[in-house]
Amino acid sequence: MSAPTIHDSVRLSQRDLEQLLSDLNRSQQASPSASKRKARRWTVPLSKAVCSVLDSGKRLQHHLVVPRNLSTGGIAVLMGAFVYAGTRCTVTLRRLDGKGQPINGVVVRCQHLKGHLHDIGVKFDAPISARDFIDFGDQHSFSVESVDPSKLKGSVLIIEDSRADQRLYAHHFKGSGLELQFAQDGETGLQSLSDLPDLLFTDYQLPDMTGIDVITRARAKGYAGPIVLITAEVNPLLRSAALKAGASEMLAKPFTAALLLQAAAEYLMSVDGEGPKASAAKMVSSADEKSASREMVEDYVSELQSAADQIGAAIERDAFQDVRALVLQVKGSAATYGFEALTRIASDTARTLDACQSVQESMTDLQRLMASCHCVRAAS
């Protein structure tokens, strides 16, 4: 099969392109709507991408485009063609590992700039991880830019032995709808995980163990919710160890109220910042008797835990196809038994596997899925 023809639709010199992007970014930053933006946008390193759309004759056309900015929910690109809003498209971006990743979406904006050039806005069908395409180094990459504390809902467990820092958390989260629970040492915090908090913050230096120990033991207990490590000892090795243990992110002390709210919103709110995100920590079946009896759900819970163990065994063998088949098995059945959030987690994992084509590069999502399978339960 011959390679598809890709049309260079931009056709600008490097100098003219850099000037145009600079002018666009400067004008948008000065716009009043920029300060009200909920989803954070990152400037993409100057490179090319491919946007594939159907033309009026229903033929697939591939256009070489220039990304302007990227968010977890969409992308803006420069394109040398007009595209109607509502047009389905696929944007192929180059990942940091050098592989191309196609992302499906829909055109939501087409604004003429000058000559043949248009500013195209694409909304993705499903959120992506910006870290797959942008090198943030050791910096956090929270996708929610503007946080309304009153819209934050959920339960948060904070393992922190300093009373002064506990008061600081309470002050920063004042006015939110969060239910805060504090534990002064790691052992007490781990016991409190039986309440299945939606989000866990743990300090690194605790009286009885380190935050890394907390994370490792929390994941071993089957806690699948997000965990953020808080530390005054900032170095790349510590962050790497935290992520390897199962942390979602690491924040440095002293932290601002804005940063703490961003962290909470990242894991508790949807990508548009408007609604709650499905909790990975609370996997309770919502099935009723018409769809599945309690006995059926309880049997399925046992099957899910067995599936998690099988995924773990397949990971040890580095058996990609076996891992993928088991993930798809969970994806295809979980919602039927009332575990909609688990279906979304399995779907995310399947997308990551298909994009990376590697078990090891998909470990973060796989670990989250396995932990989620282990903490599901039937409704009381």
C-alpha positions, 0 to 999 in steps of 0.5 A: 500500500502506498503512503498517503499524499500529505499536502503542505497547506501552510507554505510559510518560511520559518521566519514568517511562521515564527512571526505569525505565531508570536503575533497570534499568541500575543493577541490571545494572551491580551484577550479578556477571555484568556483569564477566564479560560478553564482548560490550560493551554500549552504552547507546542514546540514549533513542529509539523502535524498532520490533520486528516479531513474528508473533502466535499467529495468524501475523499480523505485529505491529509494536510500538513499543519502547524500546532499553535497550542495544545490542551488535554481536550483539544488543539489549535493549528494553522492550516492553509485551507478552510474547514467547516465547523462540525467536520470530523477530523484526525490530528496526528501528533508526534509523541516524545518517543518519536511515534505518531499518535492519531487523535480523533476530534471535531473542528469547532472553529475555523477563523481566517487569518490572512491569504490562504491561512486559517486558525483551526480549533479541534476538540478531541473526542477524549482527553489526552495526556499533554506529557506524551507530547510536551517535555515538562521535565520535573514540573507539574502539568495540571490541565485546569487553569481557572478553578472555582473552589465552590465547584470542587466536590469530593472527599480528600484525605491529607496525611500531614503531621504538622498542625501548621500545615494542616491549618494551611490546607484547611485555609486554602480549601476554604469555600470549596465543597471538599470534605477534608480528613487529616491523619498525622502519620502514615499508618493512620492514613493507610487505615483511613483508606477504607473510607475510599477518599477521592484524593490523597495528599501525603507529606514525604516526611512522616513520623513513622514512614516516608510518603513513598512508603505510603504510596507503595502500601496504598497501591498494594491495598488496592487504592486506585484514586489519585495520590499527590506527594508533598515535599520540601525535598525537591529533586528529580530522583525523588519525583521519579521514585514517587511516580514509580511507586504509583503517585499521580504527581509531586508538589513542592513546599511551599505551595500556593493556594492556586496551585493546591486548587489546581491539583485538586481540580485536576483529579476531581473535576472534568477536563472542562472544569464544570463537573465532577470526574468519575472517582477511580477510588470508589468503584461501587456497582450502580447496577439494579436488579433488571440489569444484574442481580447482587449475586451476579455483581459479586461474582463479577467482582471476583472475576475482575480481581482475577482479571487484574492478577492475569494482567499482572502475570501477562505484564511479567511475561511482556505479553502485549497481546494478552494484556490488551485482550484482558484490558478489552475484556474489562472494557467490554463488560464493566459497565453492564455490571454497573461499573461505568468508571471502570469502563472509562479507566479500561478505555483509557488504558486500551487507548494508551496501549494502542498508541504506545504498542508497548506494555512498559510504556503503558504501565501507569494506566495498567497499574491504575486499572489493576488497582481499580479492579481490586477495589470494586465492590457490590452496592451495600 
